[in-house]
């Protein structure tokens, strides 16, 4: 489906980030950025539902456009 970036409030512990093995986690001040490729809409919905069930505030969800090599002139 595509590469997604999910920004959540607060710094997630290692135990929490391990709950999302398909995503990498990059801690930032007062936030954590989860990112990775998800297979389909159901995978994205599952991640968002899991975050909600854990009581984690979701700040932003963004799909990163695929990068294309530059076209030859």
N, C-alpha and C positions, 0 to 999 in steps of 0.2 A: 504494500500500500504506500509506504513512504517513510521518510525520516521525520520524527516528531521531537519537539522540545517542550517539556512540561516544567514550568517554573512554579515552585511551591514555597509557602511561607515557612521560614525557620530552617535550621540546619538539621537534616535527618541523620539519625544514628546509623552506624554500619548495619545493625540488625534490620532497620527499616529499609535501607537501600538494597540489602540482600533479598528483600521480598519482591524485588522487581529485577529478576536476572536478565531480562531482555534489554534493560536500559542501563546506561552508564550514569553515574552521579557526580556532579561537580559542585562542591559546596562554594557558596558565595556569601558575603556578609548578609546575614539575616534571611538568606534564601538558599534553596538547593535547586539545581537545574538537572533534571533527568532528561536524557536524550537517547535516541536509538531508533532503529528501523522496526516498524510494526507491520505484521503481515496483512491485517485487514481492519475494518471498522470495529469488529467484535473485539479484537485485541486492544484497541485504543479504549473502547468502552469499559473493558475489564480493568485496565490500569486505572482509569478515572474512578470507577466504582470502588476499587480497592483503596485508593487514596482517601476517598470520601468516608469509607467504613472505618478507616484508621483515624479519622478526625483531622486530616491534614488539609489545610487551606490551599486550594489551587489558585494561583495568581494569574497564570497564562498558559494556554495551550496553542502551539503554533506548528503548522506543517512547513518544513523547510523544502523549498523547491529543489528538484533534482538539478545537479550541476551538469552542464553540457560543455563539451570541449568547444573552443571557439571555431567558428566556421572559416574555412579557407576563402580568401577573396577570389 
